[in-house]
Amino acid sequence: MSNTERSKMAVNLDKVFCSNCDEKMPALRIPENIQQLMWGGWTCPKCDCKMDKFGKEIVEQINI
């Protein structure tokens, strides 16, 4: 199953690495926003990249 086919309801028990700098994410996750609280994910402590629970970068869209 590819990353685009994964459901928000899926559970990831694998180790996650930052897609930008390859930093290993901690096993104990402290959510930094409501999206991370509800659906999982991390903000990389090294490069500040926001990613989902599978390690895929989340690109924030700005609506003008």
PDBQT receptor file of N, H, CA, C and O in Angstrom, charges set to zero:
ATOM      1  N   MET A   1       0.847  -1.179   0.000  1.00  0.00    +0.000 N 
ATOM      2  CA  MET A   1       0.000   0.000   0.000  1.00  0.00    +0.000 C 
ATOM      3  C   MET A   1       0.892   1.241   0.000  1.00  0.00    +0.000 C 
ATOM      4  O   MET A   1       1.791   1.353   0.834  1.00  0.00    +0.000 OA
ATOM      5  N   SER A   2       0.661   2.149  -0.899  1.00  0.00    +0.000 N 
ATOM      6  H   SER A   2      -0.069   2.058  -1.577  1.00  0.00    +0.000 HD
ATOM      7  CA  SER A   2       1.488   3.353  -0.985  1.00  0.00    +0.000 C 
ATOM      8  C   SER A   2       1.046   4.378   0.059  1.00  0.00    +0.000 C 
ATOM      9  O   SER A   2      -0.022   4.251   0.658  1.00  0.00    +0.000 OA
ATOM     10  N   ASN A   3       1.886   5.399   0.266  1.00  0.00    +0.000 N 
ATOM     11  H   ASN A   3       2.753   5.502  -0.221  1.00  0.00    +0.000 HD
ATOM     12  CA  ASN A   3       1.573   6.444   1.235  1.00  0.00    +0.000 C 
ATOM     13  C   ASN A   3       0.285   7.175   0.908  1.00  0.00    +0.000 C 
ATOM     14  O   ASN A   3      -0.430   7.597   1.817  1.00  0.00    +0.000 OA
ATOM     15  N   THR A   4      -0.027   7.336  -0.384  1.00  0.00    +0.000 N 
ATOM     16  H   THR A   4       0.554   6.993  -1.122  1.00  0.00    +0.000 HD
ATOM     17  CA  THR A   4      -1.228   8.062  -0.767  1.00  0.00    +0.000 C 
ATOM     18  C   THR A   4      -2.487   7.250  -0.497  1.00  0.00    +0.000 C 
ATOM     19  O   THR A   4      -3.578   7.815  -0.424  1.00  0.00    +0.000 OA
ATOM     20  N   GLU A   5      -2.357   5.943  -0.348  1.00  0.00    +0.000 N 
ATOM     21  H   GLU A   5      -1.470   5.484  -0.407  1.00  0.00    +0.000 HD
ATOM     22  CA  GLU A   5      -3.509   5.084  -0.115  1.00  0.00    +0.000 C 
ATOM     23  C   GLU A   5      -3.758   4.822   1.362  1.00  0.00    +0.000 C 
ATOM     24  O   GLU A   5      -4.777   4.225   1.710  1.00  0.00    +0.000 OA
ATOM     25  N   ARG A   6      -2.868   5.245   2.229  1.00  0.00    +0.000 N 
ATOM     26  H   ARG A   6      -2.041   5.730   1.947  1.00  0.00    +0.000 HD
ATOM     27  CA  ARG A   6      -3.004   4.977   3.658  1.00  0.00    +0.000 C 
ATOM     28  C   ARG A   6      -4.102   5.836   4.252  1.00  0.00    +0.000 C 
ATOM     29  O   ARG A   6      -4.246   7.012   3.918  1.00  0.00    +0.000 OA
ATOM     30  N   SER A   7      -4.863   5.234   5.126  1.00  0.00    +0.000 N 
ATOM     31  H   SER A   7      -4.746   4.279   5.397  1.00  0.00    +0.000 HD
ATOM     32  CA  SER A   7      -5.962   5.912   5.781  1.00  0.00    +0.000 C 
ATOM     33  C   SER A   7      -5.478   6.646   7.024  1.00  0.00    +0.000 C 
ATOM     34  O   SER A   7      -4.492   6.251   7.646  1.00  0.00    +0.000 OA
ATOM     35  N   LYS A   8      -6.184   7.719   7.382  1.00  0.00    +0.000 N 
ATOM     36  H   LYS A   8      -6.985   8.039   6.877  1.00  0.00    +0.000 HD
ATOM     37  CA  LYS A   8      -5.880   8.408   8.634  1.00  0.00    +0.000 C 
ATOM     38  C   LYS A   8      -6.143   7.499   9.832  1.00  0.00    +0.000 C 
ATOM     39  O   LYS A   8      -5.576   7.710  10.904  1.00  0.00    +0.000 OA
ATOM     40  N   MET A   9      -6.987   6.502   9.660  1.00  0.00    +0.000 N 
ATOM     41  H   MET A   9      -7.447   6.331   8.789  1.00  0.00    +0.000 HD
ATOM     42  CA  MET A   9      -7.339   5.591  10.746  1.00  0.00    +0.000 C 
ATOM     43  C   MET A   9      -6.301   4.482  10.927  1.00  0.00    +0.000 C 
ATOM     44  O   MET A   9      -6.346   3.758  11.922  1.00  0.00    +0.000 OA
ATOM     45  N   ALA A  10      -5.374   4.337   9.991  1.00  0.00    +0.000 N 
ATOM     46  H   ALA A  10      -5.337   4.925   9.183  1.00  0.00    +0.000 HD
ATOM     47  CA  ALA A  10      -4.368   3.280  10.066  1.00  0.00    +0.000 C 
ATOM     48  C   ALA A  10      -3.432   3.521  11.247  1.00  0.00    +0.000 C 
ATOM     49  O   ALA A  10      -3.269   4.652  11.706  1.00  0.00    +0.000 OA
ATOM     50  N   VAL A  11      -2.829   2.457  11.724  1.00  0.00    +0.000 N 
ATOM     51  H   VAL A  11      -2.961   1.538  11.351  1.00  0.00    +0.000 HD
ATOM     52  CA  VAL A  11      -1.889   2.521  12.839  1.00  0.00    +0.000 C 
ATOM     53  C   VAL A  11      -0.493   2.209  12.308  1.00  0.00    +0.000 C 
ATOM     54  O   VAL A  11      -0.308   1.247  11.562  1.00  0.00    +0.000 OA
ATOM     55  N   ASN A  12       0.482   3.018  12.693  1.00  0.00    +0.000 N 
ATOM     56  H   ASN A  12       0.331   3.799  13.299  1.00  0.00    +0.000 HD
ATOM     57  CA  ASN A  12       1.863   2.788  12.284  1.00  0.00    +0.000 C 
ATOM     58  C   ASN A  12       2.682   2.420  13.523  1.00  0.00    +0.000 C 
ATOM     59  O   ASN A  12       2.835   3.236  14.432  1.00  0.00    +0.000 OA
ATOM     60  N   LEU A  13       3.200   1.214  13.559  1.00  0.00    +0.000 N 
ATOM     61  H   LEU A  13       3.076   0.551  12.820  1.00  0.00    +0.000 HD
ATOM     62  CA  LEU A  13       4.027   0.765  14.675  1.00  0.00    +0.000 C 
ATOM     63  C   LEU A  13       5.508   0.745  14.318  1.00  0.00    +0.000 C 
ATOM     64  O   LEU A  13       6.341   0.354  15.136  1.00  0.00    +0.000 OA
ATOM     65  N   ASP A  14       5.841   1.167  13.092  1.00  0.00    +0.000 N 
ATOM     66  H   ASP A  14       5.164   1.484  12.427  1.00  0.00    +0.000 HD
ATOM     67  CA  ASP A  14       7.230   1.201  12.637  1.00  0.00    +0.000 C 
ATOM     68  C   ASP A  14       7.928   2.465  13.134  1.00  0.00    +0.000 C 
ATOM     69  O   ASP A  14       7.277   3.448  13.487  1.00  0.00    +0.000 OA
ATOM     70  N   LYS A  15       9.262   2.424  13.156  1.00  0.00    +0.000 N 
ATOM     71  H   LYS A  15       9.791   1.625  12.870  1.00  0.00    +0.000 HD
ATOM     72  CA  LYS A  15      10.044   3.615  13.481  1.00  0.00    +0.000 C 
ATOM     73  C   LYS A  15       9.870   4.621  12.365  1.00  0.00    +0.000 C 
ATOM     74  O   LYS A  15       9.749   4.250  11.197  1.00  0.00    +0.000 OA
ATOM     75  N   VAL A  16       9.857   5.897  12.723  1.00  0.00    +0.000 N 
ATOM     76  H   VAL A  16       9.955   6.199  13.671  1.00  0.00    +0.000 HD
ATOM     77  CA  VAL A  16       9.663   6.954  11.738  1.00  0.00    +0.000 C 
ATOM     78  C   VAL A  16      10.892   7.850  11.720  1.00  0.00    +0.000 C 
ATOM     79  O   VAL A  16      11.432   8.219  12.764  1.00  0.00    +0.000 OA
ATOM     80  N   PHE A  17      11.326   8.195  10.496  1.00  0.00    +0.000 N 
ATOM     81  H   PHE A  17      10.887   7.895   9.649  1.00  0.00    +0.000 HD
ATOM     82  CA  PHE A  17      12.461   9.084  10.296  1.00  0.00    +0.000 C 
ATOM     83  C   PHE A  17      12.001  10.289   9.498  1.00  0.00    +0.000 C 
ATOM     84  O   PHE A  17      11.141  10.173   8.625  1.00  0.00    +0.000 OA
ATOM     85  N   CYS A  18      12.573  11.439   9.796  1.00  0.00    +0.000 N 
ATOM     86  H   CYS A  18      13.273  11.533  10.504  1.00  0.00    +0.000 HD
ATOM     87  CA  CYS A  18      12.230  12.674   9.095  1.00  0.00    +0.000 C 
ATOM     88  C   CYS A  18      12.557  12.524   7.610  1.00  0.00    +0.000 C 
ATOM     89  O   CYS A  18      13.618  12.017   7.246  1.00  0.00    +0.000 OA
ATOM     90  N   SER A  19      11.644  12.967   6.769  1.00  0.00    +0.000 N 
ATOM     91  H   SER A  19      10.782  13.379   7.064  1.00  0.00    +0.000 HD
ATOM     92  CA  SER A  19      11.853  12.861   5.323  1.00  0.00    +0.000 C 
ATOM     93  C   SER A  19      12.854  13.902   4.816  1.00  0.00    +0.000 C 
ATOM     94  O   SER A  19      13.360  13.766   3.702  1.00  0.00    +0.000 OA
ATOM     95  N   ASN A  20      13.153  14.939   5.610  1.00  0.00    +0.000 N 
ATOM     96  H   ASN A  20      12.742  15.049   6.515  1.00  0.00    +0.000 HD
ATOM     97  CA  ASN A  20      14.119  15.964   5.190  1.00  0.00    +0.000 C 
ATOM     98  C   ASN A  20      15.529  15.669   5.668  1.00  0.00    +0.000 C 
ATOM     99  O   ASN A  20      16.473  15.718   4.880  1.00  0.00    +0.000 OA
ATOM    100  N   CYS A  21      15.685  15.358   6.966  1.00  0.00    +0.000 N 
ATOM    101  H   CYS A  21      14.917  15.318   7.606  1.00  0.00    +0.000 HD
ATOM    102  CA  CYS A  21      17.040  15.238   7.517  1.00  0.00    +0.000 C 
ATOM    103  C   CYS A  21      17.358  13.838   8.048  1.00  0.00    +0.000 C 
ATOM    104  O   CYS A  21      18.460  13.612   8.548  1.00  0.00    +0.000 OA
ATOM    105  N   ASP A  22      16.426  12.907   7.949  1.00  0.00    +0.000 N 
ATOM    106  H   ASP A  22      15.531  13.091   7.543  1.00  0.00    +0.000 HD
ATOM    107  CA  ASP A  22      16.606  11.511   8.357  1.00  0.00    +0.000 C 
ATOM    108  C   ASP A  22      16.796  11.329   9.869  1.00  0.00    +0.000 C 
ATOM    109  O   ASP A  22      17.327  10.309  10.307  1.00  0.00    +0.000 OA
ATOM    110  N   GLU A  23      16.365  12.308  10.658  1.00  0.00    +0.000 N 
ATOM    111  H   GLU A  23      15.933  13.137  10.302  1.00  0.00    +0.000 HD
ATOM    112  CA  GLU A  23      16.406  12.216  12.123  1.00  0.00    +0.000 C 
ATOM    113  C   GLU A  23      15.343  11.220  12.590  1.00  0.00    +0.000 C 
ATOM    114  O   GLU A  23      14.211  11.254  12.107  1.00  0.00    +0.000 OA
ATOM    115  N   LYS A  24      15.695  10.344  13.516  1.00  0.00    +0.000 N 
ATOM    116  H   LYS A  24      16.615  10.317  13.908  1.00  0.00    +0.000 HD
ATOM    117  CA  LYS A  24      14.740   9.377  14.062  1.00  0.00    +0.000 C 
ATOM    118  C   LYS A  24      13.798  10.096  15.021  1.00  0.00    +0.000 C 
ATOM    119  O   LYS A  24      14.240  10.830  15.906  1.00  0.00    +0.000 OA
ATOM    120  N   MET A  25      12.498   9.879  14.839  1.00  0.00    +0.000 N 
ATOM    121  H   MET A  25      12.140   9.283  14.121  1.00  0.00    +0.000 HD
ATOM    122  CA  MET A  25      11.509  10.495  15.706  1.00  0.00    +0.000 C 
ATOM    123  C   MET A  25      11.402   9.704  17.012  1.00  0.00    +0.000 C 
ATOM    124  O   MET A  25      11.539   8.480  17.007  1.00  0.00    +0.000 OA
ATOM    125  N   PRO A  26      11.160  10.390  18.120  1.00  0.00    +0.000 N 
ATOM    126  CA  PRO A  26      11.077   9.703  19.408  1.00  0.00    +0.000 C 
ATOM    127  C   PRO A  26       9.857   8.784  19.475  1.00  0.00    +0.000 C 
ATOM    128  O   PRO A  26       8.841   9.035  18.827  1.00  0.00    +0.000 OA
ATOM    129  N   ALA A  27       9.972   7.718  20.269  1.00  0.00    +0.000 N 
ATOM    130  H   ALA A  27      10.797   7.514  20.796  1.00  0.00    +0.000 HD
ATOM    131  CA  ALA A  27       8.861   6.783  20.435  1.00  0.00    +0.000 C 
ATOM    132  C   ALA A  27       7.703   7.437  21.190  1.00  0.00    +0.000 C 
ATOM    133  O   ALA A  27       6.538   7.165  20.902  1.00  0.00    +0.000 OA
ATOM    134  N   LEU A  28       8.023   8.293  22.149  1.00  0.00    +0.000 N 
ATOM    135  H   LEU A  28       8.970   8.515  22.383  1.00  0.00    +0.000 HD
ATOM    136  CA  LEU A  28       7.003   9.029  22.889  1.00  0.00    +0.000 C 
ATOM    137  C   LEU A  28       6.729  10.328  22.148  1.00  0.00    +0.000 C 
ATOM    138  O   LEU A  28       7.598  11.193  22.036  1.00  0.00    +0.000 OA
ATOM    139  N   ARG A  29       5.521  10.448  21.650  1.00  0.00    +0.000 N 
ATOM    140  H   ARG A  29       4.816   9.745  21.741  1.00  0.00    +0.000 HD
ATOM    141  CA  ARG A  29       5.153  11.583  20.809  1.00  0.00    +0.000 C 
ATOM    142  C   ARG A  29       4.361  12.596  21.621  1.00  0.00    +0.000 C 
ATOM    143  O   ARG A  29       3.379  12.239  22.273  1.00  0.00    +0.000 OA
ATOM    144  N   ILE A  30       4.782  13.858  21.585  1.00  0.00    +0.000 N 
ATOM    145  H   ILE A  30       5.579  14.147  21.056  1.00  0.00    +0.000 HD
ATOM    146  CA  ILE A  30       4.040  14.941  22.214  1.00  0.00    +0.000 C 
ATOM    147  C   ILE A  30       3.476  15.808  21.096  1.00  0.00    +0.000 C 
ATOM    148  O   ILE A  30       4.234  16.504  20.421  1.00  0.00    +0.000 OA
ATOM    149  N   PRO A  31       2.152  15.779  20.884  1.00  0.00    +0.000 N 
ATOM    150  CA  PRO A  31       1.556  16.534  19.774  1.00  0.00    +0.000 C 
ATOM    151  C   PRO A  31       1.742  18.040  19.943  1.00  0.00    +0.000 C 
ATOM    152  O   PRO A  31       1.629  18.569  21.048  1.00  0.00    +0.000 OA
ATOM    153  N   GLU A  32       2.029  18.723  18.834  1.00  0.00    +0.000 N 
ATOM    154  H   GLU A  32       2.121  18.293  17.936  1.00  0.00    +0.000 HD
ATOM    155  CA  GLU A  32       2.226  20.170  18.848  1.00  0.00    +0.000 C 
ATOM    156  C   GLU A  32       1.027  20.933  18.292  1.00  0.00    +0.000 C 
ATOM    157  O   GLU A  32       0.969  22.157  18.409  1.00  0.00    +0.000 OA
ATOM    158  N   ASN A  33       0.071  20.226  17.690  1.00  0.00    +0.000 N 
ATOM    159  H   ASN A  33       0.118  19.232  17.596  1.00  0.00    +0.000 HD
ATOM    160  CA  ASN A  33      -1.116  20.894  17.168  1.00  0.00    +0.000 C 
ATOM    161  C   ASN A  33      -2.285  19.910  17.176  1.00  0.00    +0.000 C 
ATOM    162  O   ASN A  33      -2.109  18.734  17.495  1.00  0.00    +0.000 OA
ATOM    163  N   ILE A  34      -3.458  20.386  16.831  1.00  0.00    +0.000 N 
ATOM    164  H   ILE A  34      -3.600  21.341  16.572  1.00  0.00    +0.000 HD
ATOM    165  CA  ILE A  34      -4.675  19.564  16.888  1.00  0.00    +0.000 C 
ATOM    166  C   ILE A  34      -4.620  18.410  15.886  1.00  0.00    +0.000 C 
ATOM    167  O   ILE A  34      -5.119  17.322  16.171  1.00  0.00    +0.000 OA
ATOM    168  N   GLN A  35      -4.017  18.640  14.716  1.00  0.00    +0.000 N 
ATOM    169  H   GLN A  35      -3.612  19.524  14.485  1.00  0.00    +0.000 HD
ATOM    170  CA  GLN A  35      -3.910  17.577  13.713  1.00  0.00    +0.000 C 
ATOM    171  C   GLN A  35      -3.058  16.428  14.246  1.00  0.00    +0.000 C 
ATOM    172  O   GLN A  35      -3.424  15.263  14.090  1.00  0.00    +0.000 OA
ATOM    173  N   GLN A  36      -1.928  16.746  14.873  1.00  0.00    +0.000 N 
ATOM    174  H   GLN A  36      -1.631  17.692  15.000  1.00  0.00    +0.000 HD
ATOM    175  CA  GLN A  36      -1.075  15.706  15.442  1.00  0.00    +0.000 C 
ATOM    176  C   GLN A  36      -1.778  14.996  16.601  1.00  0.00    +0.000 C 
ATOM    177  O   GLN A  36      -1.607  13.791  16.787  1.00  0.00    +0.000 OA
ATOM    178  N   LEU A  37      -2.551  15.725  17.365  1.00  0.00    +0.000 N 
ATOM    179  H   LEU A  37      -2.690  16.704  17.215  1.00  0.00    +0.000 HD
ATOM    180  CA  LEU A  37      -3.289  15.125  18.477  1.00  0.00    +0.000 C 
ATOM    181  C   LEU A  37      -4.316  14.109  17.979  1.00  0.00    +0.000 C 
ATOM    182  O   LEU A  37      -4.449  13.023  18.543  1.00  0.00    +0.000 OA
ATOM    183  N   MET A  38      -5.038  14.467  16.923  1.00  0.00    +0.000 N 
ATOM    184  H   MET A  38      -4.930  15.350  16.465  1.00  0.00    +0.000 HD
ATOM    185  CA  MET A  38      -6.106  13.602  16.424  1.00  0.00    +0.000 C 
ATOM    186  C   MET A  38      -5.608  12.463  15.538  1.00  0.00    +0.000 C 
ATOM    187  O   MET A  38      -6.109  11.343  15.640  1.00  0.00    +0.000 OA
ATOM    188  N   TRP A  39      -4.631  12.731  14.672  1.00  0.00    +0.000 N 
ATOM    189  H   TRP A  39      -4.224  13.641  14.590  1.00  0.00    +0.000 HD
ATOM    190  CA  TRP A  39      -4.247  11.767  13.642  1.00  0.00    +0.000 C 
ATOM    191  C   TRP A  39      -2.820  11.252  13.745  1.00  0.00    +0.000 C 
ATOM    192  O   TRP A  39      -2.418  10.406  12.947  1.00  0.00    +0.000 OA
ATOM    193  N   GLY A  40      -2.047  11.739  14.707  1.00  0.00    +0.000 N 
ATOM    194  H   GLY A  40      -2.374  12.427  15.355  1.00  0.00    +0.000 HD
ATOM    195  CA  GLY A  40      -0.659  11.315  14.842  1.00  0.00    +0.000 C 
ATOM    196  C   GLY A  40       0.256  12.186  14.013  1.00  0.00    +0.000 C 
ATOM    197  O   GLY A  40      -0.200  13.020  13.231  1.00  0.00    +0.000 OA
ATOM    198  N   GLY A  41       1.531  11.992  14.187  1.00  0.00    +0.000 N 
ATOM    199  H   GLY A  41       1.902  11.315  14.823  1.00  0.00    +0.000 HD
ATOM    200  CA  GLY A  41       2.517  12.757  13.440  1.00  0.00    +0.000 C 
ATOM    201  C   GLY A  41       3.502  13.429  14.361  1.00  0.00    +0.000 C 
ATOM    202  O   GLY A  41       3.341  13.423  15.582  1.00  0.00    +0.000 OA
ATOM    203  N   TRP A  42       4.524  14.008  13.763  1.00  0.00    +0.000 N 
ATOM    204  H   TRP A  42       4.655  14.012  12.772  1.00  0.00    +0.000 HD
ATOM    205  CA  TRP A  42       5.604  14.643  14.508  1.00  0.00    +0.000 C 
ATOM    206  C   TRP A  42       5.995  15.948  13.872  1.00  0.00    +0.000 C 
ATOM    207  O   TRP A  42       5.666  16.224  12.718  1.00  0.00    +0.000 OA
ATOM    208  N   THR A  43       6.715  16.761  14.651  1.00  0.00    +0.000 N 
ATOM    209  H   THR A  43       6.982  16.537  15.588  1.00  0.00    +0.000 HD
ATOM    210  CA  THR A  43       7.472  17.889  14.146  1.00  0.00    +0.000 C 
ATOM    211  C   THR A  43       8.918  17.574  14.475  1.00  0.00    +0.000 C 
ATOM    212  O   THR A  43       9.261  17.376  15.641  1.00  0.00    +0.000 OA
ATOM    213  N   CYS A  44       9.764  17.526  13.466  1.00  0.00    +0.000 N 
ATOM    214  H   CYS A  44       9.485  17.687  12.519  1.00  0.00    +0.000 HD
ATOM    215  CA  CYS A  44      11.162  17.147  13.654  1.00  0.00    +0.000 C 
ATOM    216  C   CYS A  44      11.861  18.151  14.564  1.00  0.00    +0.000 C 
ATOM    217  O   CYS A  44      11.806  19.354  14.311  1.00  0.00    +0.000 OA
ATOM    218  N   PRO A  45      12.518  17.670  15.624  1.00  0.00    +0.000 N 
ATOM    219  CA  PRO A  45      13.223  18.582  16.519  1.00  0.00    +0.000 C 
ATOM    220  C   PRO A  45      14.484  19.182  15.890  1.00  0.00    +0.000 C 
ATOM    221  O   PRO A  45      14.991  20.197  16.367  1.00  0.00    +0.000 OA
ATOM    222  N   LYS A  46      14.985  18.565  14.832  1.00  0.00    +0.000 N 
ATOM    223  H   LYS A  46      14.573  17.741  14.444  1.00  0.00    +0.000 HD
ATOM    224  CA  LYS A  46      16.223  19.026  14.194  1.00  0.00    +0.000 C 
ATOM    225  C   LYS A  46      15.957  20.072  13.106  1.00  0.00    +0.000 C 
ATOM    226  O   LYS A  46      16.632  21.101  13.059  1.00  0.00    +0.000 OA
ATOM    227  N   CYS A  47      14.967  19.812  12.224  1.00  0.00    +0.000 N 
ATOM    228  H   CYS A  47      14.418  18.977  12.263  1.00  0.00    +0.000 HD
ATOM    229  CA  CYS A  47      14.755  20.715  11.080  1.00  0.00    +0.000 C 
ATOM    230  C   CYS A  47      13.356  21.331  11.048  1.00  0.00    +0.000 C 
ATOM    231  O   CYS A  47      13.046  22.087  10.127  1.00  0.00    +0.000 OA
ATOM    232  N   ASP A  48      12.508  21.027  12.026  1.00  0.00    +0.000 N 
ATOM    233  H   ASP A  48      12.759  20.413  12.774  1.00  0.00    +0.000 HD
ATOM    234  CA  ASP A  48      11.152  21.588  12.160  1.00  0.00    +0.000 C 
ATOM    235  C   ASP A  48      10.196  21.152  11.048  1.00  0.00    +0.000 C 
ATOM    236  O   ASP A  48       9.190  21.818  10.800  1.00  0.00    +0.000 OA
ATOM    237  N   CYS A  49      10.501  20.048  10.384  1.00  0.00    +0.000 N 
ATOM    238  H   CYS A  49      11.317  19.507  10.585  1.00  0.00    +0.000 HD
ATOM    239  CA  CYS A  49       9.622  19.489   9.358  1.00  0.00    +0.000 C 
ATOM    240  C   CYS A  49       8.407  18.854  10.030  1.00  0.00    +0.000 C 
ATOM    241  O   CYS A  49       8.548  18.114  11.004  1.00  0.00    +0.000 OA
ATOM    242  N   LYS A  50       7.225  19.141   9.515  1.00  0.00    +0.000 N 
ATOM    243  H   LYS A  50       7.110  19.742   8.724  1.00  0.00    +0.000 HD
ATOM    244  CA  LYS A  50       6.008  18.526  10.043  1.00  0.00    +0.000 C 
ATOM    245  C   LYS A  50       5.672  17.328   9.174  1.00  0.00    +0.000 C 
ATOM    246  O   LYS A  50       5.680  17.422   7.947  1.00  0.00    +0.000 OA
ATOM    247  N   MET A  51       5.373  16.191   9.815  1.00  0.00    +0.000 N 
ATOM    248  H   MET A  51       5.366  16.114  10.812  1.00  0.00    +0.000 HD
ATOM    249  CA  MET A  51       5.097  14.964   9.071  1.00  0.00    +0.000 C 
ATOM    250  C   MET A  51       3.946  14.196   9.690  1.00  0.00    +0.000 C 
ATOM    251  O   MET A  51       3.596  14.387  10.854  1.00  0.00    +0.000 OA
ATOM    252  N   ASP A  52       3.363  13.313   8.873  1.00  0.00    +0.000 N 
ATOM    253  H   ASP A  52       3.647  13.158   7.927  1.00  0.00    +0.000 HD
ATOM    254  CA  ASP A  52       2.279  12.477   9.369  1.00  0.00    +0.000 C 
ATOM    255  C   ASP A  52       2.852  11.291  10.141  1.00  0.00    +0.000 C 
ATOM    256  O   ASP A  52       4.065  11.195  10.327  1.00  0.00    +0.000 OA
ATOM    257  N   LYS A  53       1.992  10.401  10.583  1.00  0.00    +0.000 N 
ATOM    258  H   LYS A  53       1.007  10.479  10.432  1.00  0.00    +0.000 HD
ATOM    259  CA  LYS A  53       2.446   9.266  11.404  1.00  0.00    +0.000 C 
ATOM    260  C   LYS A  53       3.263   8.244  10.631  1.00  0.00    +0.000 C 
ATOM    261  O   LYS A  53       3.827   7.328  11.229  1.00  0.00    +0.000 OA
ATOM    262  N   PHE A  54       3.336   8.384   9.312  1.00  0.00    +0.000 N 
ATOM    263  H   PHE A  54       2.877   9.128   8.826  1.00  0.00    +0.000 HD
ATOM    264  CA  PHE A  54       4.147   7.486   8.486  1.00  0.00    +0.000 C 
ATOM    265  C   PHE A  54       5.473   8.128   8.077  1.00  0.00    +0.000 C 
ATOM    266  O   PHE A  54       6.291   7.484   7.420  1.00  0.00    +0.000 OA
ATOM    267  N   GLY A  55       5.696   9.392   8.456  1.00  0.00    +0.000 N 
ATOM    268  H   GLY A  55       5.032   9.916   8.989  1.00  0.00    +0.000 HD
ATOM    269  CA  GLY A  55       6.930  10.086   8.128  1.00  0.00    +0.000 C 
ATOM    270  C   GLY A  55       6.867  10.897   6.852  1.00  0.00    +0.000 C 
ATOM    271  O   GLY A  55       7.888  11.426   6.414  1.00  0.00    +0.000 OA
ATOM    272  N   LYS A  56       5.700  11.008   6.246  1.00  0.00    +0.000 N 
ATOM    273  H   LYS A  56       4.870  10.578   6.602  1.00  0.00    +0.000 HD
ATOM    274  CA  LYS A  56       5.543  11.794   5.018  1.00  0.00    +0.000 C 
ATOM    275  C   LYS A  56       5.349  13.270   5.387  1.00  0.00    +0.000 C 
ATOM    276  O   LYS A  56       4.512  13.606   6.225  1.00  0.00    +0.000 OA
ATOM    277  N   GLU A  57       6.139  14.147   4.746  1.00  0.00    +0.000 N 
ATOM    278  H   GLU A  57       6.819  13.875   4.066  1.00  0.00    +0.000 HD
ATOM    279  CA  GLU A  57       6.073  15.574   5.050  1.00  0.00    +0.000 C 
ATOM    280  C   GLU A  57       4.680  16.129   4.758  1.00  0.00    +0.000 C 
ATOM    281  O   GLU A  57       4.059  15.791   3.751  1.00  0.00    +0.000 OA
ATOM    282  N   ILE A  58       4.208  16.981   5.653  1.00  0.00    +0.000 N 
ATOM    283  H   ILE A  58       4.712  17.255   6.472  1.00  0.00    +0.000 HD
ATOM    284  CA  ILE A  58       2.932  17.673   5.474  1.00  0.00    +0.000 C 
ATOM    285  C   ILE A  58       3.245  19.100   5.030  1.00  0.00    +0.000 C 
ATOM    286  O   ILE A  58       3.871  19.867   5.763  1.00  0.00    +0.000 OA
ATOM    287  N   VAL A  59       2.808  19.440   3.839  1.00  0.00    +0.000 N 
ATOM    288  H   VAL A  59       2.299  18.817   3.245  1.00  0.00    +0.000 HD
ATOM    289  CA  VAL A  59       3.035  20.773   3.301  1.00  0.00    +0.000 C 
ATOM    290  C   VAL A  59       1.807  21.611   3.620  1.00  0.00    +0.000 C 
ATOM    291  O   VAL A  59       0.698  21.309   3.179  1.00  0.00    +0.000 OA
ATOM    292  N   GLU A  60       2.025  22.669   4.393  1.00  0.00    +0.000 N 
ATOM    293  H   GLU A  60       2.926  22.914   4.750  1.00  0.00    +0.000 HD
ATOM    294  CA  GLU A  60       0.922  23.551   4.775  1.00  0.00    +0.000 C 
ATOM    295  C   GLU A  60       0.553  24.450   3.612  1.00  0.00    +0.000 C 
ATOM    296  O   GLU A  60       1.419  25.058   2.984  1.00  0.00    +0.000 OA
ATOM    297  N   GLN A  61      -0.742  24.531   3.330  1.00  0.00    +0.000 N 
ATOM    298  H   GLN A  61      -1.446  24.037   3.841  1.00  0.00    +0.000 HD
ATOM    299  CA  GLN A  61      -1.229  25.376   2.240  1.00  0.00    +0.000 C 
ATOM    300  C   GLN A  61      -1.772  26.674   2.821  1.00  0.00    +0.000 C 
ATOM    301  O   GLN A  61      -2.508  26.664   3.807  1.00  0.00    +0.000 OA
ATOM    302  N   ILE A  62      -1.410  27.770   2.210  1.00  0.00    +0.000 N 
ATOM    303  H   ILE A  62      -0.812  27.778   1.408  1.00  0.00    +0.000 HD
ATOM    304  CA  ILE A  62      -1.892  29.073   2.639  1.00  0.00    +0.000 C 
ATOM    305  C   ILE A  62      -2.977  29.513   1.670  1.00  0.00    +0.000 C 
ATOM    306  O   ILE A  62      -2.746  29.636   0.467  1.00  0.00    +0.000 OA
ATOM    307  N   ASN A  63      -4.168  29.749   2.219  1.00  0.00    +0.000 N 
ATOM    308  H   ASN A  63      -4.355  29.649   3.196  1.00  0.00    +0.000 HD
ATOM    309  CA  ASN A  63      -5.288  30.205   1.382  1.00  0.00    +0.000 C 
ATOM    310  C   ASN A  63      -5.267  31.725   1.339  1.00  0.00    +0.000 C 
ATOM    311  O   ASN A  63      -5.256  32.394   2.372  1.00  0.00    +0.000 OA
ATOM    312  N   ILE A  64      -5.263  32.251   0.124  1.00  0.00    +0.000 N 
ATOM    313  H   ILE A  64      -5.272  31.706  -0.715  1.00  0.00    +0.000 HD
ATOM    314  CA  ILE A  64      -5.261  33.713  -0.049  1.00  0.00    +0.000 C 
ATOM    315  C   ILE A  64      -6.614  34.158  -0.518  1.00  0.00    +0.000 C 
ATOM    316  O   ILE A  64      -6.833  35.351  -0.727  1.00  0.00    +0.000 OA
TER     317      ILE A  64
